[in-house]
Amino acid sequence: MRETSPSRVYQRSDRANELTTAERAIYDTLDASRIPQHVAIIMDGNGRWAGKRALKRFLGHQQGAESVQYVVETASRIDLPWLTLYAFSLENNLRRPKNEVSFLMKLLKSYLVSNVNRMNDNNIRMAYIGRTHELPSEVQETMQWASEQTAKNTGTTLTLALNYGSRSEIVDSARTLVHGMLAEAAKRGISLEDLLAAEGVDDAIKTRIDEPQLSANLYTAHMPDPDLVIRTSGEQRISNFLLWQIAYAEIFVTERLWPDFRGLHLLEAIADYQQRERRFGGLGETSDEDLSDVLPTEAELARIR
């Protein structure tokens, strides 16, 4: 697992004037030094949004796509470096009706084609994670095109998790490590067993399969772990999203359905995040715990020995 996001010096965004009045009111209260480096969002509630309005599900998905662009543009205006959206899970691909999956793929293509110019205007770079090679070829081509069109942008990196599942990501990372060992053995002209035996099997495995190695072979190896995870629609679950990467992320759950989520609500989540003290398994700076009641005295340590 990677350590926490490296600290960096933040300045007030020179695009803050592009925020709405309500957004600017929240942004001006934020500590510029504590803007999260990476926000990940589980976008949920498109179907329920449509159902509450007696509309077909596809209209909820369409409105959800609109929300994506609103939120992404606000992220770019506050200089948020990384924004990852859970757009289409591996489970969605396997368990949703085929006609709904087909519509979602068309909607993805339409979103990318329609918004590339806006992404360039906002200095947004497109990226993807997941088993994207299993998506329809025409969708992959559009994804590649959008990535190439925005590759030179230096602002927010928008990553869409597509045909993504965190368990499968971890499995893929482990498989990559095994393939790497097989390739090393083949290059040396020996068997994998001999490769491991030459270094001591246990030591060789510990060296080649550890947390840094697994982390380095995840889809997200090129980005920092999320500082903040936002879940819309009020559901209290992670849904197989970035399980490895969010080990110490702060989680913000809102009852708001994704089609109603806007940049304003992203800023509200960041404001809530800034009220928390991130401990990463240790004691925080403001902890009021009296360690004298927790730690053993020298006399007590002597008796233990």
Secondary structure, 3 states (H helix, E strand, C coil): CCCCCCCCCCCCCCCHHHCCHHHHHHHCCCCHHHCCCEEEEECCCHHHHHHHCCCCHHHHHHHHHHHHHHHHHHHHHCCCCEEEEEEEEHHHHHHCCHHHHHHHHHHHHHHHHHHHHHHHHCCCEEEEECCHHHCCHHHHHHHHHHHHHCCCCCCCEEEEEEEECHHHHHHHHHHHHHHHHHHHHHHHCCCHHHHHHHHCHHHHHHHHCCHHHHHHCCCCCCCCCCCEEEECCCCCCCCCCCCCCCCCCEEEECCCCHHHCCHHHHHHHHHHHCCCCCCCCCCCCCCCCCHHHCCCCHHHHHHHC
